[in-house]
Amino acid sequence: MIKPSHYDDDGYPIQWLLSAIPSNTLACLNGIAKDCDKRQVLGAGVELKLSAFDETNQRVRPKKLMRMIERDGGKALVMLIGVQSNQYPRALDIAKQFREGGYPVAIGGFHVSGCISMLDELHPTLVEAQSHGISLYAGEAEERRLDEVLTDAYAGQLKPLYNHMADLPDISNQPAPILPEDHIRRYAGSTTSLDLGRGCPFQCSFCTIINVQGRKSRFRTADDLEAIIRENLAQDVHRFLITDDNFARNRNWEALFDRLIKMREEEGLKISFTIQVDTLCHQIEGFIDKARRAGVARAFIGLENINPDSLIGAKKRQNRIVDYRAMLQAWKNAGVITYAGYIIGFPNDTKESIRRDIEIIKKELPIDIMEFFILTPLPGSEDHKVLHGKGVWMDPDMNKYDTNHVVTAHPKMSDQELQDAYGLAWEWFFTPEHMETVMRRASACGVSAGKIMFMMLWFFFSIRYAKVHPLDGGYFRLRFRTDRRPSMKRENPLVFYPRYLWEIVHNHFWMTYWLARMGLVRQKIRYDKNAKNYSDLALTPPEQEEFVDLALFGATRGGDAAVAKRRGEDAARAAVRAAAAE
């Protein structure tokens, strides 16, 4: 089982000594494969040996692995799993080497599943894979669907395509997602992942999840959750990333939180979580308070944009900018660190409007960390299907579909202008002055300024020095000269190694500099007697009469209409209350 990385702009797999985001697909499939071995799906006496690799922190060398396979009996199935569109070229390059060695290979993940779910014909990238004898797997592997693939591979009869998109499985009472401890130690913070729900009822046009995991939500149970937690605690793993696209829409959220609260408060278990939620979660009674008690330390929020017109155009109607301040302040008051995903490149965006909006956010919204993405027609999304149907040009290199590169034309900006705006967005947000402001807000709300500092520097450093998106980031970049993308010329050792050494020295120098510089700021806040009394506009509780005074509503496209709609809703609710009182 190989979870591939993807190539950077120089053609090298993005790989670290410690990477940032644990692979939930790898954990899920490893758990399912362990169950297959336990049930002896290949027959009594047939040993099923499992090997899992996450290329973001483990080098994948097909020739070495093939020698290992030969030593272990010579029979193997190689599975490239959880492959996103930007990882597909790397996955295909790995798969071809194993096919040349005569081994059966299958590729699955969001690229395969998304293309098959949304396009009438097989995408050219999938046709290329099948031309090399590579099997494709669309859908999920629970409910013993992996059995068929293993049995076919063992018999030497892999099918060209396994398509389960029309019948997504139940995920309750299924094998628990689990990775061995030595794998988890390769992730920063020794964090592992799990999913408690799949699918999303919303209709965002840029999203692939609704078309790959479906719009009907499926859930694990509280018993499933407890079993997963205890299995990981047994190997001294205490930090978890819940990968549900929107945990607040999980109908079992309260039962799940209650189970975690019981484990933490009655048993004293030290466990913490990062979750993903929507901008309406604060309206669910008790949700944020129970999240805090359950051990949620970080929440990723799909803010996406602060312009209502852009949100409506992307069918993100559930996001209402009039709720942003109250929602973010609720998380802030709970002591939970917030990450906000923000998309640039909507049709009305310009470099000037993007900068204006970021400055508004910095001043008026108490967001801790911003993550920027370029609006990208990902294969598997409605946006991609529409452009594909119209014959609009999209970059054929799937490696660029990482939401960090421009892959299709923008109506108001050139490709270079949009790419520049994306890079500048990070600079505009992560200034030393604003990082100090965020640290002061955190301290005033009872969150460690030091913890916020390290998180912000991770994002700042990833973009500015490592030149990768923070979600692709890690500690101590690994590069191997012979692993360069086959379509790019292998570099001369006299060029490659001196530059690699300089990169290591250069980046560590600046890492030390920024840690020291912001460390002084942290100390200044720590010894400031008035730090707990700090306040600014972003921390000021939102009131209805404030709407007209905020640039969030006055300067953004559609802001006035959003305020008018909110006033109308407030008036209607007031009338209902008055009538009830009479």
Secondary structure by P-SEA (a helix, b strand, c coil): ccbbbbbccccccccccccccccaaaaaaaaaaaaaaaaccccccbbbbbbbbccccccccaaaaaaaaaaaccbbbbbbccccccaaaaaaaaaaaaaaabbbbbbbcaaaaaaaaccccccaaaaaaaaacbbbbccccccccaaaaaaaaaacccccccccccccccccccccccccaaaaaaccccccccccbbbbcccccccccccccccbbbbbcaaaaaaaaaaaaaacccbbbbcccccccccaaaaaaaaaaaaaccccccccbbbbbccccccccaaaaaaaaacccbbbbccccccaaaaaaaccccccccaaaaaaaaaaaacbbbbbbbbcccccccaaaaaaaaaaaaccccccbbbbbccccccccaaaaaaaaaccccccccccccccccccccccccaaaaaaaaaaaaaacccaaaaaaaaaaaaaacccaaaaaaaaaaaaaaaacccccccccccbbbbbccccccccccccccccaaaaaaaaaaaaaaaaaaaaaaaaaaaaaaaccccccccccccccccccccccccccccccaaaaaaaaaaaaaaaaaaaaaaaac
